[in-house]
């Protein structure tokens, strides 16, 4: 459900971005714009009509590209980790079809580590079969291979590009990695040229191409962050019974209390050797055989299941727990 | 003599090559009876010298990218021997361009606009249907024709100039 919501939001962002740029490309390159004036006048009482020459010009190509990172916040990763994805939208905001080459740079300054180009491949192009990145399977996205499948985008067209990384091991929590994706127009001489540079005859259909404000290339930096695990414990009294066994709201000697403990593992990664120990207060007596874990009864003895009651302490062992996970432990005590 | 001839020929050839390569935008006066009518599309290039002085130079608009402002100028000249009257110049705002608001110029002329190419009126009387169906005042981007009605006669040998600016969409 969270993923679904996220997708809706991202989709809306892309759409709104595109619509706001729908006019950016403008009149298609190669369009001939003609203008003829009509004149009427009278001469010696006779009406005359005339047309002027056609004042004509051809619309040149403007090469402009935009690359937008869809992940605004750093993408949370583990250390080590594999196939962590940052999503970009590549948009041809020029007015003619262009081929683009893609390139990633793992060594951007100002961070604590460099991500590794994923073993499965560093850049993938959305195949359109299934939203989101798929490394394999029937809906697999397309591995980008430079000068082999450089994407071609018509004016105003956009493309989802995935930057896929592996994350080194032994990184400190909170470490960030900056990484960039670049897209460069492949029209010779365009990429990196000063805005306004004219490339004679290099445009669509042989018109001149003019390098736009983007310098016919775009580089967008995004980041990964090694995110910590959070293990939260909520303990509450979920039920009080008076000494006669009736449900009550007040506690008195002889009352039976049901404790409910919720253990929630959130964030990214695996909580290793997760265990819960709860020494009972001296004012209470444990109700034998009252431990349940996620609704299942547990014995008080050690060794036969993952819970026991030893040395006046409730012990429950979960071992290595992959986030996200939630466990509910319940037990009962009586008040002395 | 022979050399002179050769040079002339080259010149003629290069002219022909230019004309076939670029779209013809160089003003070609049309001679219509006693009136010469000329229509040009130009681009204004602004340059700033070291002292910060801005110089504007117009060049023919052979080619241009979206966003460029094109200056259209129509010149009417009376080349006959009688005054010409009731001159009306009708110029469509070219496709793929948007009229720059307030840019239409022309001395001694009543300027009206049209949003359908048939009826012409002053801007305050032009209405278009808004998104909700109600009529709202039309803006320059809605105008698709401009008409100049020259006041009085154009005397022999005199010329009148009208025009407008439009931005390539």
Interface residues (C-beta under 8 A of the other chain):
Chain A: X23 X25 X26 X27 X31 X32 X33 X34 X35 X36 X37 X38 X39 X40 X41 X42 X43 X44 X47 X48 X50 X51 X52 X53 X54 X55 X56 X57 X58 X59 X60 X61 X62 X95 X207 X208 X210
Chain B: X22 X23 X24 X25 X27 X28 X29 X30 X32 X33 X34 X35 X37 X38 X39 X40 X41 X61 X62 X63 X64 X65 X66 X67 X70 X72 X74 X76 X80 X82 X84 X85 X86 X87 X88 X89 X90 X91 X92 X94 X95 X96 X97 X154 X168 X169
